[in-house]
Amino acid sequence: MSRELVNEICAAQPGAEWSDPWGGGHDCWKIGGKSFAVTGATNGLVSVKTDSAETARFLIETGVAERAAYLHASWVALPLDSAPDELAHRIRHSYRLVRGALPKKTQATLPPL
């Protein structure tokens, strides 16, 4: 899976916005101002949120992902060459988790799912 495909999946999420907040070529995808996927500039990984630190530990222990640098323990980093369906699932799940945690007022301003 390529960085371009990851960006396509992220861009397809309703209301998703791209930024490079740290400069240097990072791809940071946000919904309602909150990140749901971050691709490093050079490391070949995309970081996504999981529903809990326990789920993240499970994914790390089973070799699906690794610890996401600089992010909460509920985030994991997946290689860009992960199975396309697994990566798409994790990105979409991260998006839904982050969107669902936004204040109701913010959610009301977003495009429908």
C-alpha positions as a Python dict, from the first residue, in 0.01 Angstrom:
ca = {
    (1, 'M'): (0, 0, 0),
    (2, 'S'): (133, 340, -84),
    (3, 'R'): (119, 673, 88),
    (4, 'E'): (-101, 794, -197),
    (5, 'L'): (-357, 522, -130),
    (6, 'V'): (-357, 604, 242),
    (7, 'N'): (-427, 966, 151),
    (8, 'E'): (-710, 858, -81),
    (9, 'I'): (-873, 656, 198),
    (10, 'C'): (-840, 947, 441),
    (11, 'A'): (-967, 1205, 192),
    (12, 'A'): (-1276, 992, 126),
    (13, 'Q'): (-1393, 1030, 487),
    (14, 'P'): (-1671, 1293, 512),
    (15, 'G'): (-1534, 1627, 629),
    (16, 'A'): (-1172, 1508, 647),
    (17, 'E'): (-910, 1781, 618),
    (18, 'W'): (-539, 1750, 538),
    (19, 'S'): (-257, 1948, 696),
    (20, 'D'): (118, 1934, 752),
    (21, 'P'): (133, 2092, 1100),
    (22, 'W'): (498, 2009, 1170),
    (23, 'G'): (632, 2080, 822),
    (24, 'G'): (867, 1849, 641),
    (25, 'G'): (611, 1642, 452),
    (26, 'H'): (387, 1483, 715),
    (27, 'D'): (32, 1399, 615),
    (28, 'C'): (-200, 1475, 906),
    (29, 'W'): (-568, 1402, 848),
    (30, 'K'): (-823, 1562, 1080),
    (31, 'I'): (-1194, 1572, 1142),
    (32, 'G'): (-1333, 1865, 1339),
    (33, 'G'): (-978, 1980, 1414),
    (34, 'K'): (-872, 1645, 1568),
    (35, 'S'): (-626, 1404, 1407),
    (36, 'F'): (-739, 1059, 1298),
    (37, 'A'): (-441, 955, 1079),
    (38, 'V'): (-82, 1076, 1058),
    (39, 'T'): (176, 961, 806),
    (40, 'G'): (537, 1035, 891),
    (41, 'A'): (756, 1222, 648),
    (42, 'T'): (1007, 940, 603),
    (43, 'N'): (926, 641, 825),
    (44, 'G'): (680, 451, 602),
    (45, 'L'): (414, 433, 874),
    (46, 'V'): (65, 568, 927),
    (47, 'S'): (-52, 625, 1284),
    (48, 'V'): (-417, 571, 1373),
    (49, 'K'): (-628, 573, 1688),
    (50, 'T'): (-769, 252, 1833),
    (51, 'D'): (-1054, 224, 2083),
    (52, 'S'): (-820, 163, 2379),
    (53, 'A'): (-464, 118, 2496),
    (54, 'E'): (-545, -253, 2536),
    (55, 'T'): (-640, -286, 2170),
    (56, 'A'): (-325, -101, 2073),
    (57, 'R'): (-113, -336, 2286),
    (58, 'F'): (-283, -637, 2124),
    (59, 'L'): (-208, -508, 1774),
    (60, 'I'): (152, -440, 1873),
    (61, 'E'): (198, -779, 2043),
    (62, 'T'): (56, -966, 1742),
    (63, 'G'): (287, -782, 1502),
    (64, 'V'): (14, -595, 1316),
    (65, 'A'): (140, -256, 1432),
    (66, 'E'): (401, -81, 1641),
    (67, 'R'): (382, 189, 1906),
    (68, 'A'): (299, 526, 1752),
    (69, 'A'): (569, 777, 1843),
    (70, 'Y'): (462, 1093, 2027),
    (71, 'L'): (96, 988, 2054),
    (72, 'H'): (-127, 844, 2328),
    (73, 'A'): (-100, 471, 2408),
    (74, 'S'): (-427, 409, 2221),
    (75, 'W'): (-256, 499, 1892),
    (76, 'V'): (-63, 253, 1675),
    (77, 'A'): (158, 287, 1369),
    (78, 'L'): (96, 56, 1075),
    (79, 'P'): (342, 2, 790),
    (80, 'L'): (225, 156, 463),
    (81, 'D'): (270, -186, 302),
    (82, 'S'): (21, -351, 540),
    (83, 'A'): (-264, -549, 386),
    (84, 'P'): (-484, -291, 210),
    (85, 'D'): (-806, -410, 377),
    (86, 'E'): (-650, -399, 726),
    (87, 'L'): (-511, -53, 672),
    (88, 'A'): (-838, 80, 527),
    (89, 'H'): (-1030, -72, 820),
    (90, 'R'): (-796, 85, 1077),
    (91, 'I'): (-811, 429, 914),
    (92, 'R'): (-1191, 424, 891),
    (93, 'H'): (-1221, 300, 1250),
    (94, 'S'): (-988, 576, 1372),
    (95, 'Y'): (-1194, 833, 1183),
    (96, 'R'): (-1520, 710, 1340),
    (97, 'L'): (-1367, 708, 1690),
    (98, 'V'): (-1233, 1061, 1662),
    (99, 'R'): (-1549, 1195, 1497),
    (100, 'G'): (-1767, 1031, 1763),
    (101, 'A'): (-1566, 1194, 2043),
    (102, 'L'): (-1614, 1545, 1907),
    (103, 'P'): (-1859, 1775, 2085),
    (104, 'K'): (-2215, 1734, 1954),
    (105, 'K'): (-2213, 2095, 1838),
    (106, 'T'): (-1905, 2027, 1622),
    (107, 'Q'): (-2050, 1699, 1494),
    (108, 'A'): (-2362, 1884, 1382),
    (109, 'T'): (-2155, 2100, 1147),
    (110, 'L'): (-1993, 1802, 971),
    (111, 'P'): (-2114, 1631, 653),
    (112, 'P'): (-2329, 1324, 718),
    (113, 'L'): (-2167, 982, 730),
}
